[in-house]
Amino acid sequence: MENFNWTGPVIGLTTFLIIGLFHPLVIKGEYYFGQKVNYAFLTVGIAALAGAFFCEGVYASAILAVIGFSSFWSILEVREQRERVRKGWFPANPKRKNRD
């Protein structure tokens, strides 16, 4: 086991978990905040990607980059989520008056 390179599998597993975390964040974010949640995803994406450039370790840099690009991808997914809500596939938030 000591001859195995664990870098790839660890980064791959962490990427899988991060993507799994962002899926409900998109759904809940669109439900409670609408398209305005995109500003949060943009801010987190920029901050995480900037942090990735300054990390010395490959694990931390890779994980921050994955978080950054997952945040950017989530901006597109929020738009798709709005369409899924419009089609009735997901519930709309009745407390939110303006639907962006």
matplotlib code that plots the C-alpha trace (Angstrom):
import matplotlib.pyplot as plt

x = [0.0, 2.9, 3.8, 0.3, -0.1, -3.2, -3.3, -5.6, -8.1, -8.3, -8.8, -11.4, -13.4, -13.3, -14.5, -17.3, -18.4, -18.1, -20.3, -22.8, -22.8, -23.4, -26.5, -28.7, -27.1, -28.4, -31.9, -32.2, -30.4, -32.9, -35.8, -35.0, -33.1, -33.9, -31.4, -29.7, -27.9, -25.7, -23.8, -22.9, -21.8, -19.7, -18.1, -17.2, -16.0, -13.6, -12.3, -11.8, -10.0, -7.8, -6.9, -6.0, -3.2, -1.6, -1.7, 1.5, 0.0, -1.4, -4.4, -5.5, -5.0, -6.9, -9.8, -10.1, -10.1, -12.8, -14.9, -14.3, -15.3, -18.2, -19.4, -19.1, -21.0, -23.7, -24.5, -25.6, -27.5, -29.5, -30.8, -31.7, -33.3, -35.5, -36.7, -37.3, -39.4, -41.3, -42.1, -43.4, -40.6, -39.6, -41.7, -41.7, -41.3, -44.8, -43.2, -41.1, -43.2, -41.0, -39.8, -36.9]
y = [0.0, 2.4, 2.3, 3.6, 7.2, 8.3, 11.9, 11.2, 9.0, 11.4, 14.4, 12.5, 11.4, 15.0, 16.3, 13.8, 15.0, 18.7, 18.2, 16.3, 19.2, 21.8, 20.1, 20.8, 24.2, 25.1, 23.8, 25.5, 28.7, 29.1, 28.3, 30.9, 33.6, 33.1, 34.3, 36.5, 33.4, 33.7, 36.5, 34.2, 31.5, 34.0, 35.4, 32.0, 30.9, 33.8, 33.6, 29.8, 30.0, 32.9, 30.8, 27.9, 29.9, 30.7, 27.2, 25.4, 21.9, 20.1, 18.8, 22.2, 23.9, 21.2, 21.2, 25.0, 24.9, 22.3, 24.4, 27.5, 25.8, 24.1, 27.5, 28.9, 25.9, 26.4, 29.8, 28.0, 25.3, 28.0, 29.2, 25.6, 25.2, 28.2, 26.4, 23.2, 25.1, 26.8, 23.4, 22.2, 19.6, 21.4, 23.4, 27.2, 29.2, 30.7, 33.3, 34.8, 37.4, 38.2, 35.2, 37.1]
z = [0.0, 0.6, -3.1, -4.2, -5.1, -3.2, -4.5, -7.5, -5.6, -2.7, -4.9, -7.0, -3.9, -2.5, -5.9, -5.9, -2.4, -3.2, -6.3, -4.2, -1.7, -4.3, -5.8, -2.7, -2.3, -5.8, -5.0, -1.6, -2.8, -5.7, -3.4, -0.8, -2.7, -6.4, -8.9, -6.3, -4.9, -8.0, -6.4, -3.5, -5.9, -7.9, -4.8, -3.4, -6.8, -7.2, -3.6, -3.8, -7.2, -6.0, -2.9, -5.1, -6.7, -3.4, -1.7, -1.5, -1.1, -4.1, -2.1, -0.8, -4.2, -6.0, -3.5, -3.6, -7.4, -7.4, -5.0, -7.2, -10.5, -8.8, -7.7, -11.2, -12.6, -9.9, -11.4, -14.6, -12.5, -10.7, -14.0, -14.9, -11.5, -12.2, -15.3, -13.4, -10.9, -13.7, -15.2, -11.8, -11.3, -8.0, -5.7, -5.8, -2.6, -1.9, 0.4, -2.3, -4.1, -7.1, -9.1, -10.8]

ax = plt.figure().add_subplot(projection="3d")
ax.plot(x, y, z, "-o")
ax.set_aspect("equal")
plt.show()
